[in-house]
Amino acid sequence: MKAIEKIVSQMKSNPADISFDELSRVCTHYFGEPRKGGSHRIYKMPWQGDPRVNIQDDNGKAKVYQVKQVLKAIERLG
């Protein structure tokens, strides 16, 4: 759990420096196993609409806008 909290803290302070694997671990922790659809990992949300969580690998890095979407979704979970 501490490792996940540390990654979330890094996501907040520097969203441009998060690896795809780190973002994937955080998403799986909060939202469960993803559906895989081609190059994207899609996570099921307990609500309809935004923020949705779809992430994709960008040469080993997470895309900044997707990191921000994940942070909004985590915040919405409470």
N, C-alpha and C positions, 0 to 999 in steps of 0.2 A: 504494500500500500504506500509506503514512503517513497518508493521509486516513482510511482504514478504521480504522487503529489509534487515531487521534484520536477518531473517533466511538465506538469501543468503550470508550475511556477515559471519555468523557462519559457513556456508558450506565451505567458502573459508579458514577460519582460523582453523577449526577443523572438517574435513569431517567425522571423525570416531564417532562424537558425535551428529549425526542428527537422529531424530526419523523418522520412516516411514511416520507418519502423516504429519510432517513438510515438508518432501520431496514431498509428494503427493500434499500438498497445493501449493508449489512453482510450481510444474509441471502443475497443473490445471490452475494456474494464467497465466503462460507463453504460454502453449500449448493447453489449452482447456480441455474438459472432456475426460477421457481415455476410451479406449476400454478395456473391462475386458476379459482376456483369462486365466482362471484357477487362478493360484497363482500370475500372473503378471498383472500389469497395463501397458498398452501400449498407448503411446501418439503419435498422428500424427504430423509429422514434415512438415514444408513448403518446404522441399528439399528431395531429394532421397539420400540414403546412410547414412554414419556416419556423425555426431554422432546421433545415434538413441536413443530413450529414452524408456526403459522398466524398470520398477522398481518392486521390490518384497519385501514383509515384511520378515524380519529376526528377529523374536521374538521381534517385536516392534521397531527395529532399521533399518535404511537404510544401505545398503551395500556401503562401501567406494567407490568402483569402479563405482557404479551407481551414487553416489553423484558427482563424477568427470565428468561423462558423461553428467549429467544435467548441470553442470557449463559450459562445452564446448558448449553445445547446446544453452544456454542462451547467451554466448559470440558471437556465430555465428549469433544469431538474431539481434545483434547490439544494 
